Amino acid sequence: MPAHDETTHSIPLKRGDYAPVRPGDLRSPCPAINALANHGYLPRDGRNVRASEVLAGMNHYGLGSFLGSVFTHPIFLEKPQKDANAKSSWWSVFANPFAFAFAAFGMREAGQKDANGVACLNLDQLALHNVVEHDVSLTRLDYAQGDNITPQPDLIEELLASSSNGTTMTIDDFVRLRRQRYEKQKADNPKLDFQGMQVQIACTEIALILKVFGNGKEVPTDYVKAFFQDGRMPRDEGWSKRRWWTLGLVELNMFASKIKGILGRGEKGIPIVNVVH
């Protein structure tokens, strides 16, 4: 097992203990991954993270093993090489069909491994644009605006204020906010790119928040605040992961598709196919 640095904090930390990010730590645009690092389930400095650690971390959110694998293993593939010749590409189909099918999601540098020779990546590599990270984030700037990793306090404030009743956030609250963010970014970002897979990922993010931290219909606003503002699992607020069944791929996809339909509905809906400016 790789050693986790728990010694540079003022008090000893156990795996699962929360500590905010420190200067020099690396983080990603994904609050779920960042919270795993802040709780010590991933290396707290965000460096040399292994796929096995991320996969184990998915369990702490109550995700099923197959869904966790879908989220984890593709990003640990090596980034596609632009100069790869056709012959080697065709051979890769037969040699490793999984790697070929999910090659577009690879974020690891060629040959990137830790001191023990195990494939790894650093959390800031997840900021690779339009792989998993996308424009029109609820809490981050667009890639073209310069910093697509750091949570923006004004956007988090806007997120929390989007609750219709002040205590919970519903599907409609999240959809309304995403539409507002889209209109704002259309005006602010001439290079906005939000279409197809980016929209699907954005809808899946909303689905995860509502299914992991909520009941599928709403999620307590204080859970949302802990997760997005503090970068932690909202256990102090009363949350715990699912007890009787895990969140699976089929359940998540069906719910994300429902959200996508709502997002594209009506005059104020977001175009699903072509939103490149």
C-alpha positions in Angstrom: 0.0 0.0 0.0 1.3 3.5 -0.8 2.1 5.6 2.2 -0.3 8.5 2.9 1.3 11.7 4.3 -0.6 12.3 7.6 2.3 13.9 9.4 2.3 17.5 8.2 -0.9 18.5 10.0 -0.9 19.9 13.5 -2.7 16.8 14.9 -2.4 13.2 13.8 -5.0 12.3 11.2 -6.6 8.9 10.6 -8.0 7.8 7.2 -11.5 9.2 7.1 -10.7 12.3 9.2 -11.4 15.5 7.4 -8.7 18.2 6.9 -9.0 21.1 4.4 -6.6 21.4 1.5 -3.1 22.8 2.4 -0.9 25.1 0.3 0.9 23.0 -2.3 -1.7 20.2 -2.3 -3.1 19.3 -5.7 -6.8 19.0 -6.3 -9.1 18.3 -9.3 -12.2 20.0 -10.7 -14.3 17.2 -9.2 -15.6 17.9 -5.6 -16.2 14.1 -5.0 -12.6 13.3 -5.7 -11.3 16.2 -3.7 -13.4 15.2 -0.7 -11.9 11.8 -0.8 -8.4 13.4 -0.6 -9.5 15.8 2.2 -10.7 12.7 4.2 -7.4 10.8 3.5 -9.0 8.1 1.4 -6.7 9.4 -1.4 -3.2 10.8 -0.7 -3.9 14.1 1.0 -1.3 16.0 -1.2 -3.1 14.8 -4.3 -0.1 13.2 -5.8 0.6 9.6 -7.1 -3.0 8.5 -6.7 -3.6 4.9 -7.7 -6.7 3.5 -9.4 -7.2 1.1 -6.5 -7.5 4.0 -4.1 -10.1 5.8 -6.2 -12.1 2.6 -6.7 -12.1 2.0 -2.9 -13.1 5.6 -2.4 -16.2 5.2 -4.6 -17.5 2.8 -2.0 -17.5 5.5 0.7 -20.2 7.3 -1.5 -22.3 4.1 -1.7 -21.5 3.5 -5.3 -21.6 -0.1 -6.6 -18.4 -1.8 -7.7 -19.2 -1.8 -11.4 -20.2 1.9 -11.4 -17.1 2.7 -9.4 -15.0 0.9 -12.0 -16.7 2.8 -14.8 -15.7 6.1 -13.1 -12.2 5.0 -12.2 -10.4 2.8 -14.7 -10.9 4.9 -17.9 -9.1 8.0 -16.4 -6.1 5.9 -15.5 -5.6 4.9 -19.2 -2.7 6.8 -20.9 -3.7 9.9 -22.8 -4.2 9.2 -26.5 -1.0 10.0 -28.5 -1.7 12.2 -31.4 1.2 10.7 -33.4 0.1 7.1 -32.9 0.1 5.4 -36.3 -2.9 3.5 -37.7 -1.2 0.2 -37.5 -0.6 0.4 -33.7 -4.1 1.8 -33.2 -5.7 -1.2 -34.9 -3.5 -3.6 -33.0 -4.6 -1.9 -29.7 -8.2 -2.9 -30.5 -7.3 -6.5 -30.3 -4.7 -6.3 -27.6 -6.9 -4.3 -25.2 -10.5 -3.6 -26.3 -11.3 -1.9 -23.0 -8.4 0.6 -23.4 -9.5 1.3 -27.0 -13.1 1.8 -26.2 -12.4 4.3 -23.3 -9.2 5.8 -24.7 -10.8 9.3 -25.0 -11.1 9.4 -21.2 -7.4 8.6 -20.5 -5.6 11.3 -18.4 -2.4 9.5 -17.4 0.9 10.5 -19.0 2.7 7.8 -21.0 4.6 5.6 -18.5 3.4 7.5 -15.5 3.9 5.3 -12.4 4.8 5.8 -8.7 8.0 4.7 -7.0 6.7 1.1 -6.8 6.0 0.9 -10.5 2.2 1.2 -10.1 0.2 3.3 -12.6 -0.8 6.6 -11.0 -1.8 10.2 -11.7 -2.0 13.5 -9.9 -5.4 15.0 -9.1 -4.8 18.2 -11.1 -4.5 16.0 -14.2 -8.3 15.5 -14.0 -8.6 19.1 -15.2 -7.8 18.0 -18.8 -10.4 19.9 -20.7 -13.5 18.2 -22.2 -12.5 14.7 -20.9 -14.4 14.6 -17.6 -14.0 18.3 -16.8 -16.4 20.6 -18.8 -17.6 24.2 -19.2 -20.6 25.5 -17.3 -19.5 24.0 -14.0 -21.7 25.0 -11.1 -18.7 26.0 -8.9 -15.7 26.5 -11.3 -14.7 28.8 -14.1 -14.6 27.6 -17.7 -11.3 26.3 -19.0 -10.9 29.3 -21.3 -11.3 31.6 -18.3 -8.0 30.4 -16.8 -8.7 28.3 -13.7 -11.0 25.4 -14.0 -9.9 23.7 -10.7 -10.4 26.2 -7.9 -13.9 26.5 -6.4 -15.2 30.1 -6.8 -16.8 31.5 -3.6 -19.3 33.6 -5.6 -20.5 30.6 -7.5 -20.8 28.5 -4.4 -22.9 31.3 -2.8 -25.0 31.3 -6.0 -25.4 27.5 -5.7 -26.6 27.7 -2.1 -28.9 30.6 -2.9 -30.6 28.6 -5.7 -32.6 26.6 -3.2 -36.3 27.4 -3.6 -37.1 26.9 0.1 -33.7 27.6 1.7 -33.4 24.1 3.2 -33.3 21.6 0.3 -32.3 21.6 -3.3 -34.4 19.8 -5.9 -34.0 18.7 -9.5 -35.7 21.9 -10.6 -33.3 24.0 -8.5 -30.3 22.4 -10.0 -31.7 22.6 -13.6 -32.6 26.2 -13.2 -29.1 27.0 -11.9 -27.4 25.1 -14.7 -29.5 27.1 -17.2 -28.5 30.3 -15.6 -24.9 29.3 -15.6 -25.1 28.4 -19.3 -26.6 31.8 -20.2 -23.9 33.6 -18.1 -21.1 31.6 -19.7 -22.5 32.3 -23.2 -22.0 36.0 -22.5 -18.7 35.7 -20.6 -16.9 32.9 -22.6 -16.6 33.3 -26.4 -15.0 29.8 -26.5 -17.8 28.1 -24.6 -18.0 24.4 -25.5 -21.0 22.7 -23.9 -22.6 19.9 -25.9 -23.1 16.2 -26.2 -20.9 14.4 -23.7 -20.3 17.5 -21.7 -24.1 17.9 -21.1 -24.4 14.2 -20.3 -21.6 14.5 -17.7 -23.2 17.7 -16.2 -26.5 15.9 -15.8 -24.8 12.8 -14.3 -23.2 15.1 -11.7 -26.6 16.4 -10.6 -27.9 12.9 -10.5 -25.1 11.8 -8.3 -25.7 14.7 -5.8 -29.3 13.8 -5.5 -28.9 10.1 -5.4 -25.8 10.0 -3.1 -26.6 12.7 -0.7 -30.3 13.0 -1.1 -33.4 10.8 -1.7 -33.5 11.3 -5.5 -35.9 14.2 -5.2 -34.1 16.6 -3.0 -30.9 17.0 -1.0 -30.4 19.1 2.2 -28.8 22.5 1.5 -26.4 22.0 4.4 -25.1 18.8 2.8 -24.5 20.7 -0.5 -22.7 23.4 1.5 -20.4 20.9 3.2 -19.6 19.1 0.0 -19.0 22.1 -2.3 -17.8 24.8 0.1 -15.8 22.7 2.6 -14.8 19.8 0.3 -16.0 17.2 2.8 -18.6 14.5 3.1 -21.5 15.9 5.1 -21.3 13.3 7.9 -21.4 16.0 10.7 -24.7 17.1 9.2 -26.2 13.6 9.5 -25.4 12.0 6.1 -24.4 8.4 5.7 -24.0 6.3 2.6 -26.7 3.9 1.5 -27.1 0.9 3.8 -29.2 -1.7 1.9 -28.2 -1.3 -1.7 -25.5 0.6 -3.7 -26.0 3.0 -6.5 -25.6 1.2 -9.8 -25.0 2.2 -13.4 -28.6 1.6 -14.6 -30.2 3.6 -11.8 -27.8 6.5 -12.3 -28.1 6.6 -16.1 -31.9 6.5 -16.0 -32.0 9.4 -13.6 -29.4 11.4 -15.5 -31.4 10.9 -18.7 -34.5 12.3 -16.9 -32.5 15.4 -15.8 -31.2 15.8 -19.3 -34.7 15.8 -20.7 -35.7 18.5 -18.2 -32.6 20.6 -18.9 -33.4 20.7 -22.6 -37.1 21.4 -22.2 -38.9 24.6 -23.1 -37.7 28.0 -24.5 -35.1 28.3 -21.8 -33.8 24.8 -22.2 -30.2 24.1 -23.0 -29.6 22.8 -26.6 -28.3 19.3 -26.2 -26.4 18.8 -29.4 -24.7 21.9 -30.7 -23.5 24.6 -28.2 -20.1 25.6 -29.4 -19.5 29.3 -29.9 
